[in-house]
């Protein structure tokens, strides 16, 4: 692979957040209630609740975003290095947002 140091740093940052999100959820798993609020765009009440297993969608979504970003950046690394860096760092920003959402959701319900 032909990525520069900045791109590799962004990918490592995203991958670290992915690992931390899996560890965070695994650490708190036994303390989670059976139903957790995650669908905040729905009206207040039971429609916001999902099964606690649904929280695993956040790290899986994060993994999918990281893989898609890495594939796109890898294909663009030679023709346009700046665009590859931008894609990886936008992936890192999305990773941070998803990680913070997971932390706040777990802390809200425990």
Secondary structure, 3 states (H helix, E strand, C coil): CCCCHHHHHHHHHHHHHHHHHHHHHHHHHHHCCCEEECCCCCCCCHHHEEEHHHHHHHHHHHHHHHHHHHHHHHHHCCCCHHHHHHHHHHHHHHHHHHHHHHHHHHHHHC
